[in-house]
Amino acid sequence: MIKIVPDPPASTSTLAVTLEKPFGTVDSNGLPMFTVRAGIPADDALAHATLLIECAEATAWDVVDNLHLNDKSLVLGLIQQLESAQALIAAVMDQPSPR
């Protein structure tokens, strides 16, 4: 029998999966309190990273309103770095940048 429609590809994602990656504060035994789980599809991890960066950017914009001139420059630099990271993630995910 000849199939009219071929089988779908094994995976819809062209990206890899995450490795286990500890981060953040360590406990009294020197072990990290947080870890990125291994095996998360990279596109899901990148999508979540984008949300985290958007939250960090919103927080930074709120902080700018309450700072002095030199401090504002530092936070505005941080915002530019966050926007750059968002653009890189969007480029990897082949999606439009949020702005």
Secondary structure, DSSP 8 states (H G I E B T S, - for coil): ---SS----S-S--S-B---EEEEEE-TTS-EEEEE-TT-BHHHHHHHHHHHHHHHHHHHHHHHTTS-HHHHHHHHHHHHHHHHHHHHHHHHHT-----
